[in-house]
Structure formats: structure tokens, C-alpha cells
Amino acid sequence: MSYVKNATNTLKKVLLCPPTYFEFEPINVITEEWLRQGESVNKEACLREHADFVQAYRENDVEVVLMEPTPGLTYEVFARDFGGCVAEGYIMGKFREPCRVGETEKYEAKMKELGIAPIARCTSGAFEGGDFWLLDEYTIVHGIIARTDQDGYINIKRQMQTLGYTMIGIPCNRENLHLDMCFNIVADKVAVVCKAALPDFFLKMLEKRHFTLIDVPQEGVFRHYCNLQALGAGRVISFTDNKNVNEKMQTLGLNVIRVDLVEILKGGGGPHCMTFPLLRV
Ligand SMILES: NC(=[NH2+])NCCC[C@H](N)C(=O)O
């Protein structure tokens, strides 16, 4: 059985969590800014947006497994962040922010129920799935930004090495939060990136691997312009307001699926953060 081999094969199954108990937490620059402006959560809109998101997956032949949301877990909707799935099983991360720590046991129980085994577990520091990317079938790049620290990174790197994976740490400025906010593989050898936020050596790595890059300005990171979800076979889940990037992806021949996401994005996460891939064949 192989679960998730890479970032771009056909996505078959995902784990999502409805934003039933969604609240703003001042733990990222995006939400902090909305709170400063006096914004509050529009729960009804969030639930509607999430239902549309679920439907977009189903319409594209992706099976959706839904979490039973837990009261008090305000950011459980960002399913991506508890860990990462690879071919052999999944990596259990370790949340940095106290308001997210409780998600670990809920997601772990769900993975057990799904019969997917943990093949690595972060036991020191912090390690979040929003930083995790399979660059190819045996190379992992992982952001060391606001939520994964050096300890957590080294801890998982050692464990993944024994399974034959090479892991490369990508340091970025803290405001970028997670690597998927400034780097996102949307199709085979195509990525939406914020070059200004990424270290030169990583941009060189992408160049050597012949990636086509769609670049967004630093401001775009905070509007989730990079935060998209590849479905494979040239299809990408994006959102309506991401006009410029959507057009550029279309010019490259990609099929862009637009979901009306506005309110959930204010929590500091987008389509990629909301999706934990379970099966990509
Ligand atoms: N994979 C991601 N970029 N996730 C974004 C998580 C946003 C969430 N509100 C947090 O600050 O924890």
C-alpha cells in the first residue's frame, strides 16, 4: 500500500475538518491584522465556504473524509498542520501554539481509524505540516519558519533518513508562517512562489529541477496567493479572488477550480492548509 508518493499525482482521498468551532486566534500576522481592524468570525459564511470546498473535491473524484470537530479546537479546520503523509504512512508532527496542541490526539485517533500508521513522530521542538513538501518521491523540503523549529526539524529528519528520504530545511522570515504560504507545487514542475520570501539556495534547487515558477509579491503571501491545492492531472484548487495567479496558471494550461473562500482565509490559512492528503496514486 502506498499513500502519498509525491505532491502532484492524482489525489484520491483527503482528510478535512469543518470550521464548526472556528475562532480567530492572534497567532499569525494575517489574523492579527483582521483582529486589529475589529473583524469577527462569520461562522455561517465559513461553514458555507467549507461545504463548497468539500463539494469541489467530490466533483473532482476526490473522496473526502471529515473529522468530527471538537469544541475548543478553533483552528482544527487547518487539517494539514498536524503532520504529513508519505508513501509508507504518516509523520506525526508537534504543534507549537498551545491553542492547536489538542488537535494532535484527535487527528491521531482519526488516522488510526483509517488504518494509516505513523512512521515518524516528532518528540522534541515543534514540527507542523504546513511546512512539509515532497519535492519528489524521496526528497522532502521543510520550512523552518514560525512553527517548525530546528529541534523538530532535526528530530524528523533523522527518522526520515532511515526510510531513505533526504530532508532539506528551508529557513524563511517568521512572518511567512509556514512554507506552504510562500511555496506551493501546483502541478508537475510548476510552483507558485514568493521569491522574495525564499532563500536563494532553494530557488536554485528549483531552477536545477526545471521548475516553472509563478512569482507573487510578499503582500500576496498574506492574501494566500500561493496557498493552493494540486489535484493532479493539471487540476488545481484555488479561490476566486486569486485572479492574477489563476490567470497565469491557466496560461500554463492548468485547469483552475475556483472556490469562493474569503472568511476562512482570515484565520491565516487557505486551501492547502485545509487539506490533509491521504491518498495520491
Ligand atoms: N498550512 C498552513 N499554512 N496553515 C495555516 C495555519 C493557520 C492557523 N490559523 C495558524 O495560525 O495556525
The ligand as an SDF file (V2000), in Angstrom:
LIG
                    3D

 12 11  0  0  0  0  0  0  0  0999 V2000
   -0.5490   25.2370    6.4910 N   0  0  0  0  0  0  0  0  0  0  0  0
   -0.8170   26.4450    6.8420 C   0  0  0  0  0  0  0  0  0  0  0  0
   -0.2600   27.4640    6.2420 N   0  0  0  0  0  0  0  0  0  0  0  0
   -1.6420   26.6310    7.8570 N   0  0  0  0  0  0  0  0  0  0  0  0
   -2.0610   27.8840    8.2990 C   0  0  0  0  0  0  0  0  0  0  0  0
   -2.4950   27.7670    9.6930 C   0  0  0  0  0  0  0  0  0  0  0  0
   -3.2010   28.9730   10.1130 C   0  0  0  0  0  0  0  0  0  0  0  0
   -3.6330   28.8600   11.5370 C   0  0  0  0  0  0  0  0  0  0  0  0
   -4.5670   29.8650   11.7950 N   0  0  0  0  0  0  0  0  0  0  0  0
   -2.4620   29.0210   12.4550 C   0  0  0  0  0  0  0  0  0  0  0  0
   -2.0160   30.1300   12.6460 O   0  0  0  0  0  0  0  0  0  0  0  0
   -2.0100   28.0550   12.9910 O   0  0  0  0  0  0  0  0  0  0  0  0
  1  2  1  0
  2  3  2  0
  2  4  1  0
  4  5  1  0
  5  6  1  0
  6  7  1  0
  7  8  1  0
  8  9  1  0
  8 10  1  0
 10 11  2  0
 10 12  1  0
M  CHG  1   3   1
M  END
$$$$
